[in-house]
Every structure is written in structure tokens, then in C-alpha cells.
Amino acid sequence: MAEERAQRRLAAILAADVVGYSRLMEQDEAGTLATLKKRRKEVLEPLVAKHQGRVFKVSGDGVLVEFASAVNAVQCAVDLQHSMAAANGILPEHRWIVLRIGVNLGDVMVEGSDLYGDGVNIAARLEGISEPGGILISGTAYDYVKNKVSTGFNELGAQTLKNIAEPVRVYRAAGTPHVSIAASRAATEKSALVVLPFVNMSGDPEQQYFSDGITEDIITELSRFHQLRILARNVSSRYRGQDIDAIRVGRELDAQYLVEGSVRRIGDRLRITAQLVDTRSGHHLWAERFDRKQEDIFAVQDQVVRTIVATLVGRLRAASAAQAKHKPPTSLAAYECVLRGYALPVFDSDAEAEARRLFEKAIDLDPDYARAYSLLAYSFLREWHRDMSSCDSALDRALELAKKAVALDENDGNSLAALGWVYLFRQRYELAEHYYQKALELNPNTPNLMTRLSALYGYTGRTADSIDCQKQAKLLDPFFDAPWYWQFVGTANFLARQYDEAIVAFGRTSTMPFWAQAYLAACCALSDRIDRAQHCAAEVLRLAPDFSLTRFATKEPYKNPADREHLIEGLRKAGLPE
């Protein structure tokens, strides 16, 4: 059967999410979830049905709804905001469920029950910049609904939206119950802080990895302080190369503080600038320029972290920062090797070989550098996973390296996570979970760790916990979109026998290694998409010519034998060799 052409149609999309959802969950997780479920059942679903809409995606606190009519979509949005305000009347103000809504009329692509494309993306971007309790609609929707719904509109002009090529005309619905959340935000003790990507001022694009590495290390160190809520790097990376309006960034990310800076290499010296901004006022709380020798980079990072912590969390002394900080490398050259290797793609064999060479060189330069050992452990684990022989020497080497990393620095979350990941594939499930939980205690703001924990839960048969961890990763970082995130989502849905959802998730990843193609082939085969399953199977064999479904299924660390048999059934039905 020929490959099906992507279906398209014109649709009105309503995007809504809950303002301050993380804060509400921190205060009362069970109560917030119960209230949110009740609102969906008693408010959202009846209004969507009344206006002939269809909910096509629910994720955490967000919802996407499709309508055939822009008039129906906008009227539903207006009714929804008024109904939510009425329902909030019986709750104390700090427990209110307040929505932001965006509506767009545009072309969408159809994938099963899901929709994609700029028609959806523009609605989501409008929702993201809407005020609490407000509604923003695009110019295309406005052209259809003006004078046809029970509300007026204020023109806001053309707005530049994230990842949308052309400016979009935007209108604000008048008469909706605007809600201030300033008092609610104060209810949490944690102040949110975002670290923007440090700008590479060296004039050499090849040095971008270096400034990115410094940014990520500062985020990692700040994440150790539980008094602060640090937004992940994926959240801030979308602002790379933009002229920054701190107040706008703070509003869009719900962050009270912002850190920005730059890195310049001049011969054997470094110049690093950093500044801390209060996004509510735009005032600079602290700014500094550091001109140091290259080998002093770690002392500069430490000073930046300690100064920010001392500024924002007065009760922490500099000694506390020093105590929480993990052991830095002693060699700048080793640090640079790790940054270069980490920046390389992991699913390309040539890049993988180069990365391993760089990690090994880092260890030669600094034999006590824990992060180099942990990254090298991941490399050997991937080698073992790709190898369809029965040899376990690479897995043994991965365990040796991960143990060495933890022995060198037991306070490094990356090393603890590496050891947990290796223990998972050795089917030592209790030890794997132990090290992942320890890593999360050190770095609770890390979506990477939360996503890998979801994989552990999936392999051990706890599919509900697995999917919940994936949602938690998105709560920590709504823009978290690592390629392997969607691969893990697809695998979790496969284990839950939700093949349609799994196929959609695998379709959202930008990179498909052989193991992900194998799971996609099994999903398609078990949902009777045989032609597509065979196409995926052929891709598996192209990427891994010696693929054996028996050996592959044996290497997948399933705790429940029935889950392994389920995978084998799908792979066999897709036509992959025994």
C-alpha cells in the first residue's frame, strides 16, 4: 500500500492551561488534581459539547480543543472563562483554578486523533502570552467572529510569537474576568529563576558549545538549592539570539528572577559577564565582569552561583554554597573535552566514536573527573545495547565506569543517574531506583532525570507511574523536547497497549535510533498497520543489519516476562528476524 499523504483541514483551535499550576501542585497536589478533574467534567466538557467541539489533547494542566467553527470556538472560550470564575467563587483565592486561553483559525495536519501544525501552534503561543483569566485570538479568527459573539475585542496589533515565522494580528476579548495572581505567587516560598543561554562573544561559532556548557553547569549548581525553583535550560534556550525584555520573559515563564551573561575567550584568558535581574521591575540586582585565566573558570562559576544564592536566599551563607557544590574538574582542557563530547549526537556512529575519544582524553587529563566517567559509561552502555551478540563486556565496562564516577563524586546527580541507568539494564531494579531517587534529591528541577525515571517505571511494569513521571518532566519544563523524551513516551504507551498514542509520540521525535524504530514497528504491527510495520522493520535492519528480535528483547530490561513476550509478538509480526 502506498504511503498515505498527510491529511489537512481548516480548524479553529482553542488552547487553554492553568496559571500557576506548579504552585498549586506544590501546595496541595491531591486537592489540585481533584479540583481540576472536577472542572473538566463539570465545566469544560459540557461547554465543549455544547459548542460542538472535540478535545484532542490533554497534558497535565493544558487542553487543546478543535472546532469546525471559529464562532463556536471563541464563544466557548468566553463561556469557559465566565464559568471558571463562577466556580472559583466557592474557593479561597489561593486555590483558584485560573485559565489562559488562545484561539486561532488555521490549517492543521491530522495524525490519528491528534492535530499538528501552525494552526495549533499559534493557538498555543497566544495562550502563553494571555493574561490570567483572559482570551487572545488571532486575526484570522477575529475576521470570522467579529459581531457574531457576545463580547467585544481590543486590537493589540501584530505580535511576534515564538517559532512562528510571520507576525500575527492579535485581539483581546473584552469583558472576561481578569485575575491578578500576584498574591497567589507569594504563597510559595520558592522563587523561580531562569538562566538564559550565555552569549558566545568569541566570534567563533565553534565555541558555542563552551558557553552552552557554562550555562548548563550554572543551572545544575543552582538546582541544588531547594529554596530556589530553577527552570531548565530547554525553557530558556528559545530566547537565544533575541533582544531580551526581562519583564516579558518573566511574565512568559512565570519567573521572578533572570540571569544572563556572556563568555569571551581571548588568548589564554576568559572574560565572563553575568547579571541578575528582577523581572517584576526590570532592575538589576547584581552585575559583575570576571577577567580570569582559563584555568580559573570553575572558581568563576562557583562565585556566580554563590553570589546569586546569597542575593536571593539571604539565610544561605557562602559556606552553604561551597558545601553543596560538587567537585569541579581540575583541568580546563578536560572540561572542554567533556563539553565537546557531550555536544555531539549520540545516535551517529562516527560522532559516538569521537565523543568516546574526548571523554577518554578528559580522564587522561584529569583522572578524578567524575562527569567524564559517567558520560563514558553511557557510551559503553549504548555500545552494548546496539550489539546483537551475547557478549556483555561493554555492559560490564559501563558498570565499572559508573561506579567510578560515583566513588569520585557522590554529590554529582549525573554520575548517580548514570549508575542507576546501568543498574536498570543489569536488571537490578531496586538499586536503579535508589540511585535515581538520590540524583533527584540533589537536582529536583531536572526533567532529564524525571524522564529516565519514567523509563525505569515502565520497564518494571509501573506504566501509570511511568506516564506520570513524563508529565512531571513537562511540569518542570513545559518546553522540554529532547529527542529521546518522545521515544520514552512512545515506549511507555506501547507498554500500556496504547498503540495509537505511541505511534504519535514516536512521530514527534526528530531522531529515530534502531531501538525506537523497532518499538514503532511493533506498535504498527499490533495495531494492524502491517505495511507501515514492514517499512519500520526495514529501517531497523538498515540501521542495525545484525538485528535479532530475540536478542534485542532479551536486552530490554523488563521485570515482567509477559511484557517481553508482548514486545517479541509485535517484532515478529512486523517481520523482523529471530
VOGU-3710 file (C-alpha; in Angstrom, 3 decimals, decimal comma):
1> maeeraqrrl> 0,000/0,000/0,000  1,371/3,436/-0,900  2,409/5,770/1,897  -0,602/7,828/2,973  -0,406/11,555/2,266  -0,780/13,759/5,346  -4,385/14,871/5,797  -5,088/18,560/6,293  -8,125/20,601/7,170  -9,133/24,058/8,335
11> aailaadvvg> -9,975/24,144/12,030  -10,498/26,552/14,902  -8,221/25,604/17,805  -8,735/26,584/21,452  -5,670/26,200/23,708  -6,008/26,616/27,478  -3,853/25,991/30,508  -3,894/26,681/34,245  -1,981/29,706/35,511  0,457/28,839/38,319
21> ysrlmeqdea> -0,222/25,106/38,093  3,141/24,133/39,619  2,453/26,393/42,609  -0,983/24,835/43,134  0,514/21,334/42,951  3,221/22,232/45,462  0,626/23,470/47,944  -1,870/20,625/47,594  -1,255/18,019/44,918  -4,244/15,778/45,667
31> gtlatlkkrr> -6,643/18,698/46,114  -5,483/20,419/42,924  -5,847/17,273/40,834  -9,300/16,602/42,260  -10,456/20,161/41,561  -9,008/20,108/38,056  -10,728/16,802/37,212  -13,998/18,153/38,551  -13,696/21,330/36,446  -13,016/19,290/33,328
41> kevleplvak> -16,040/17,090/33,934  -18,494/19,749/35,111  -17,342/22,862/33,225  -15,042/22,146/30,286  -16,608/19,012/28,788  -20,242/20,261/28,830  -19,217/23,577/27,207  -17,133/21,855/24,545  -20,074/19,565/23,756  -22,496/22,497/23,710
51> hqgrvfkvsg> -20,366/24,322/21,144  -19,715/21,157/19,092  -16,009/20,908/19,813  -13,640/17,975/20,321  -10,883/17,727/22,937  -7,938/16,176/21,087  -5,183/16,557/23,670  -4,946/16,831/27,457  -1,488/17,196/29,029  -1,167/17,982/32,722
61> dgvlvefasa> -2,849/21,344/33,158  -3,291/22,043/29,434  -6,001/21,194/26,911  -6,387/21,589/23,137  -9,863/21,643/21,576  -10,872/21,556/17,899  -13,958/23,294/16,480  -15,312/23,363/12,946  -16,400/26,982/13,515  -14,340/29,932/14,766
71> vnavqcavdl> -17,532/31,430/16,215  -18,144/28,309/18,287  -14,511/28,249/19,461  -14,485/31,876/20,645  -17,934/31,671/22,256  -16,842/28,515/24,081  -13,726/30,366/25,313  -15,822/33,254/26,635  -18,297/30,925/28,345  -15,440/28,875/29,765
81> qhsmaaangi> -13,748/31,870/31,416  -17,007/33,092/32,961  -17,907/29,592/34,192  -14,438/29,077/35,706  -14,693/32,429/37,503  -18,083/31,422/38,912  -16,735/28,061/40,086  -13,784/29,802/41,781  -16,216/31,827/43,899  -16,617/28,973/46,394
91> lpehrwivlr> -12,839/28,546/46,897  -10,272/30,628/48,789  -8,334/32,847/46,380  -5,050/30,951/46,651  -6,832/27,770/45,433  -8,472/29,298/42,352  -8,144/27,462/39,042  -7,493/30,289/36,567  -7,129/29,742/32,817  -5,322/31,480/29,997
101> igvnlgdvmv> -6,863/30,869/26,573  -5,716/31,349/22,986  -7,855/30,768/19,874  -6,705/30,508/16,250  -8,281/29,604/12,931  -5,829/27,900/10,600  -4,675/24,887/8,632  -3,870/21,763/10,667  -2,322/18,371/9,880  -4,186/15,256/11,032
111> egsdlygdgv> -2,360/12,293/12,621  -4,845/9,802/14,027  -6,855/11,683/16,629  -4,164/14,344/17,043  -3,600/17,628/15,193  -0,351/19,455/14,389  0,956/22,445/12,502  0,903/26,228/12,800  -2,879/26,175/13,201  -2,304/24,530/16,595
121> niaarlegis> 0,990/26,238/17,402  -0,370/29,768/17,044  -3,252/28,996/19,421  -0,755/27,638/21,961  1,514/30,692/21,628  -1,448/33,056/22,115  -2,465/31,147/25,226  1,095/31,502/26,545  1,038/35,316/26,372  -2,579/35,746/27,506
131> epggilisgt> -3,278/37,339/30,888  -4,731/35,196/33,691  -8,449/34,876/33,048  -8,034/36,353/29,564  -8,564/35,300/25,951  -6,395/36,213/22,958  -7,482/35,382/19,414  -5,640/35,602/16,113  -6,584/37,957/13,323  -7,809/35,055/11,161
141> aydyvknkvs> -10,247/34,036/13,903  -11,295/37,655/14,508  -12,188/38,142/10,842  -14,793/35,387/11,191  -16,195/36,168/14,645  -16,447/39,976/14,804  -20,046/40,982/15,556  -21,014/37,294/15,878  -20,169/36,549/19,526  -21,351/38,095/22,782
151> tgfnelgaqt> -18,187/40,070/23,501  -16,126/42,915/22,124  -12,428/42,891/21,227  -9,434/45,166/21,727  -6,871/45,203/18,919  -3,285/44,576/20,124  -1,621/44,844/16,710  0,844/42,413/15,116  2,739/40,297/17,638  5,883/38,206/17,128
161> lkniaepvrv> 5,245/34,732/18,512  7,837/32,101/19,392  8,769/29,840/16,436  6,130/31,464/14,191  7,721/32,926/11,048  5,384/35,859/10,444  3,905/38,335/12,975  0,313/37,506/13,936  -2,520/40,032/14,373  -3,829/39,625/17,917
171> yraagtphvs> -7,074/40,697/19,602  -8,008/40,544/23,281  -11,558/39,566/24,222  -13,167/42,280/26,336  -15,287/41,672/29,414  -13,616/38,482/30,640  -12,895/38,336/34,385  -9,233/39,403/34,634  -7,497/37,801/37,612  -4,378/39,004/39,410
181> iaasraatek> -2,109/36,199/40,603  0,458/38,300/42,439  -0,903/37,305/45,836  -1,100/33,670/44,830  2,504/33,627/43,669  3,607/34,843/47,078  2,033/31,763/48,637  5,037/29,674/47,619  8,376/30,022/49,410  10,313/29,195/46,252
191> salvvlpfvn> 11,325/31,947/43,866  11,543/30,905/40,210  14,776/31,769/38,414  15,672/31,314/34,742  19,233/31,293/33,401  19,325/32,465/29,788  21,939/30,979/27,437  25,229/32,807/27,941  26,177/34,572/24,706  29,256/33,358/22,841
201> msgdpeqqyf> 31,265/36,556/22,259  34,368/34,813/20,874  33,475/35,442/17,232  33,845/31,715/16,551  30,599/29,692/16,198  32,623/26,601/17,062  32,903/27,971/20,627  29,116/27,874/21,158  29,422/24,536/22,951  31,651/26,225/25,551
211> sdgitediit> 29,200/28,988/26,503  26,338/26,439/26,458  28,319/24,213/28,798  28,939/27,058/31,230  25,227/27,917/31,156  24,214/24,338/31,895  26,733/23,991/34,712  25,455/27,159/36,410  21,887/25,822/36,143  22,984/22,495/37,603
221> elsrfhqlri> 24,694/24,148/40,558  21,755/26,457/41,270  19,363/23,484/41,093  20,970/22,098/44,243  19,357/24,819/46,323  15,830/23,664/47,104  14,909/27,185/48,231  15,022/28,176/44,552  12,936/26,837/41,677  15,281/26,758/38,684
231> larnvssryr> 13,802/26,491/35,207  15,584/24,015/32,954  17,860/25,080/30,084  15,322/23,924/27,485  12,930/26,574/28,789  15,371/29,426/28,273  17,055/28,237/25,066  14,188/29,570/22,940  15,386/33,103/23,794  18,815/32,530/22,246
241> gqdidairvg> 19,830/35,380/19,944  16,914/37,632/20,920  16,912/41,110/22,404  15,790/40,318/25,918  12,996/42,175/27,685  13,362/40,839/31,231  9,825/41,798/32,223  8,343/39,973/29,215  10,489/36,878/29,798  9,493/36,808/33,458
251> reldaqylve> 5,823/37,023/32,552  6,035/34,346/29,860  7,952/31,902/32,082  6,407/32,880/35,421  9,946/33,546/36,697  10,719/36,222/39,254  14,455/36,422/38,529  16,601/36,172/35,409  20,313/35,539/34,928  22,020/36,454/31,655
261> gsvrrigdrl> 25,623/36,807/30,615  28,310/36,272/28,011  31,579/34,395/27,518  34,611/35,591/25,532  37,899/33,727/25,098  40,903/35,994/24,490  44,088/34,001/24,105  44,610/32,136/27,367  42,150/34,350/29,234  38,379/34,339/29,729
271> ritaqlvdtr> 36,012/37,233/30,178  32,653/36,260/31,675  29,901/38,746/32,416  26,798/37,883/34,426  23,888/39,867/35,778  20,849/39,109/37,906  17,581/40,897/37,097  14,292/41,179/38,991  11,744/40,563/36,209  8,929/42,326/38,065
281> sghhlwaerf> 10,684/45,689/37,942  13,448/45,150/35,396  16,011/46,328/37,967  19,492/44,812/38,060  20,156/43,281/41,479  23,739/42,361/40,717  26,173/42,521/37,790  29,795/41,515/37,533  32,572/41,039/34,996  35,241/38,416/35,533
291> drkqedifav> 38,589/38,590/33,697  40,494/35,472/34,594  42,916/32,913/33,274  41,198/29,977/31,610  42,077/27,623/34,442  40,045/29,836/36,815  36,728/29,117/35,041  35,488/26,833/37,817  36,189/29,409/40,501  34,223/31,945/38,447
301> qdqvvrtiva> 31,256/29,550/38,131  31,361/28,973/41,871  31,429/32,709/42,563  28,483/33,355/40,233  26,406/30,664/41,953  27,299/31,773/45,467  26,527/35,411/44,692  23,128/34,604/43,194  22,216/32,366/46,116  23,398/34,926/48,639
311> tlvgrlraas> 21,361/37,616/46,872  18,134/35,620/46,581  18,285/33,423/49,657  19,718/35,555/52,409  19,733/32,818/55,022  22,197/30,764/52,970  25,792/31,644/53,656  28,588/31,290/51,174  29,776/28,241/53,091  26,492/26,511/52,332
321> aaqakhkppt> 27,044/27,061/48,631  30,538/25,662/48,857  29,299/22,624/50,777  26,552/21,871/48,248  28,807/22,261/45,235  30,131/19,083/43,666  33,814/18,635/42,905  34,834/20,594/39,782  37,419/19,290/37,322  40,963/20,436/37,927
331> slaayecvlr> 41,763/20,842/34,225  40,114/23,279/31,823  41,269/21,095/28,932  39,433/18,106/30,461  36,329/20,235/30,947  36,480/21,351/27,329  36,804/17,754/26,107  33,679/16,802/28,042  31,729/19,751/26,655  32,771/18,886/23,087
341> gyalpvfdsd> 31,873/15,228/23,504  28,554/15,964/25,199  27,542/18,295/22,351  27,917/15,506/19,739  24,861/13,465/18,617  24,653/10,088/20,343  22,974/8,119/17,530  25,667/8,735/14,906  28,415/6,095/14,949  31,208/8,471/13,866
351> aeaearrlfe> 30,103/11,111/16,377  29,835/8,451/19,091  33,422/7,335/18,439  34,659/10,930/18,589  32,741/11,576/21,817  34,254/8,494/23,435  37,727/9,626/22,388  37,102/13,021/24,003  35,777/11,509/27,256  38,794/9,216/27,474
361> kaidldpdya> 41,115/12,154/26,824  39,357/14,102/29,612  40,065/11,220/32,014  43,719/11,155/30,948  43,943/14,896/31,652  42,017/14,698/34,946  41,744/11,152/36,378  39,377/12,401/39,127  36,790/14,000/36,794  33,525/12,204/37,690
371> raysllaysf> 31,424/13,554/34,825  33,846/12,211/32,207  33,494/8,713/33,686  29,680/8,922/33,786  29,427/10,029/30,142  31,842/7,315/29,087  29,649/4,803/30,969  26,638/5,865/28,888  28,727/5,401/25,729  29,655/1,815/26,613
381> lrewhrdmss> 26,054/1,050/27,576  24,864/2,245/24,145  27,524/0,043/22,517  26,233/-2,985/24,437  22,619/-2,180/23,542  23,411/-1,933/19,812  25,474/-5,123/19,784  23,275/-8,126/18,923  25,828/-10,664/20,214  25,652/-12,267/23,641
391> cdsaldrale> 28,831/-10,530/24,820  28,323/-8,416/27,961  31,832/-6,941/28,216  30,660/-3,428/27,241  27,905/-3,590/29,880  30,459/-4,669/32,489  32,684/-1,769/31,450  29,748/0,652/31,746  29,099/-0,517/35,315  32,762/-0,147/36,227
401> lakkavalde> 32,875/3,417/34,880  29,587/4,481/36,507  30,725/3,133/39,886  33,995/5,020/39,496  32,103/8,246/38,758  30,006/7,931/41,930  33,043/6,990/44,003  34,773/10,166/42,810  31,784/12,434/43,453  28,775/11,074/45,315
411> ndgnslaalg> 27,101/14,511/45,115  27,004/14,644/41,320  23,478/13,908/40,063  24,734/12,986/36,577  27,001/10,285/37,987  24,272/8,885/40,228  21,861/8,795/37,289  24,412/7,015/35,099  24,859/4,310/37,720  21,095/3,968/38,094
421> wvylfrqrye> 20,700/3,627/34,309  23,366/0,898/34,097  21,801/-0,973/37,010  18,455/-0,877/35,192  19,916/-2,684/32,173  21,557/-5,176/34,508  18,031/-5,723/35,878  18,978/-4,615/39,402  15,747/-2,657/39,769  15,939/-1,647/43,436
431> laehyyqkal> 19,473/-0,311/43,042  18,486/1,529/39,855  15,608/3,307/41,592  17,762/4,040/44,645  20,362/5,927/42,595  17,742/7,781/40,568  15,988/8,961/43,695  19,322/10,138/45,128  20,031/12,027/41,906  16,629/13,718/42,062
441> elnpntpnlm> 17,169/14,703/45,683  20,292/16,574/44,576  18,735/18,051/41,418  14,948/18,158/41,851  14,475/20,573/38,918  15,828/18,204/36,248  13,394/16,916/33,578  16,116/14,640/32,126  16,272/12,654/35,360  12,494/12,538/35,686
451> trlsalygyt> 12,153/11,187/32,142  14,722/8,453/32,708  12,957/7,508/35,940  9,789/7,140/33,851  11,622/4,566/31,706  12,612/2,610/34,815  8,986/2,524/35,965  7,865/1,413/32,512  10,322/-1,473/32,394  9,241/-2,601/35,863
461> grtadsidcq> 5,552/-2,715/34,921  4,510/0,532/36,646  3,093/2,115/33,488  0,891/4,618/35,334  3,897/5,873/37,326  5,933/5,970/34,121  3,435/8,203/32,334  3,070/10,358/35,466  6,863/10,950/35,527  6,739/12,083/31,922
471> kqaklldpff> 4,054/14,579/32,855  6,139/15,728/35,815  9,065/16,338/33,452  6,835/18,620/31,398  5,690/20,405/34,566  9,331/21,054/35,465  9,976/22,279/31,925  6,958/22,871/29,654  9,322/23,235/26,674  11,344/20,084/27,384
481> dapwywqfvg> 11,649/18,439/23,973  14,759/16,255/23,969  14,510/13,728/21,085  14,601/10,785/23,447  11,739/12,244/25,543  9,222/11,301/22,855  10,935/7,935/22,381  10,347/7,210/26,076  6,749/8,439/25,830  6,210/6,106/22,878
491> tanflarqyd> 7,701/3,159/24,747  5,528/3,819/27,814  2,389/3,947/25,681  3,429/0,729/23,918  3,707/-0,985/27,298  0,262/0,350/28,215  -1,063/-1,152/24,925  -1,950/2,367/23,736  -0,578/1,901/20,226  -2,144/4,964/18,588
501> eaivafgrts> -0,700/7,252/21,261  2,680/5,503/20,978  2,801/5,978/17,190  2,029/9,677/17,553  4,749/10,068/20,221  7,394/8,320/18,103  6,366/10,581/15,233  7,258/13,662/17,276  10,908/12,715/17,785  13,459/14,245/15,439
511> tmpfwaqayl> 15,811/11,244/15,649  14,868/7,574/15,446  17,598/5,134/16,570  17,144/1,489/15,671  15,548/0,564/19,009  12,880/3,261/18,650  12,181/2,077/15,094  11,803/-1,448/16,496  9,204/-0,316/19,028  7,397/1,676/16,331
521> aaccalsdri> 7,375/-1,418/14,096  5,841/-3,444/16,943  3,217/-0,745/17,593  2,209/-0,673/13,928  2,116/-4,466/13,644  -0,018/-4,944/16,773  -2,458/-2,258/15,575  -2,715/-3,954/12,128  -0,785/-1,280/10,212  1,206/-4,036/8,514
531> draqhcaaev> 2,594/-2,046/5,576  3,948/0,643/7,893  5,257/-2,018/10,304  7,234/-3,634/7,486  8,592/-0,250/6,438  9,794/0,372/10,019  11,278/-3,140/10,179  13,288/-2,433/7,027  14,581/0,757/8,644  15,617/-1,226/11,744
541> lrlapdfslt> 17,676/-3,578/9,562  19,231/-0,643/7,710  20,364/0,899/10,993  21,281/-2,415/12,666  21,939/-5,075/9,951  22,584/-7,843/12,500  19,370/-7,143/14,430  17,874/-10,152/16,226  14,440/-9,746/17,805  15,213/-12,404/20,404
551> rfatkepykn> 18,488/-10,833/21,453  17,018/-7,325/21,404  14,044/-8,331/23,563  16,417/-10,089/25,968  18,431/-6,905/26,373  15,358/-4,814/27,139  15,265/-4,800/30,980  11,698/-5,988/31,535  10,871/-7,173/35,010  7,639/-8,868/33,886
561> padrehlieg> 8,215/-11,710/31,347  4,786/-11,011/29,832  5,983/-7,538/28,767  8,952/-9,077/26,969  6,670/-11,566/25,195  4,421/-8,670/24,196  7,400/-6,954/22,524  8,521/-10,171/20,809  4,999/-10,702/19,441  4,992/-7,249/17,878
571> lrkaglpe> 8,520/-7,540/16,439  7,769/-10,957/14,991  4,511/-9,762/13,446  6,402/-6,854/11,851  8,658/-9,386/10,104  11,916/-8,824/11,949  14,335/-11,780/12,044  14,607/-14,073/15,030
//
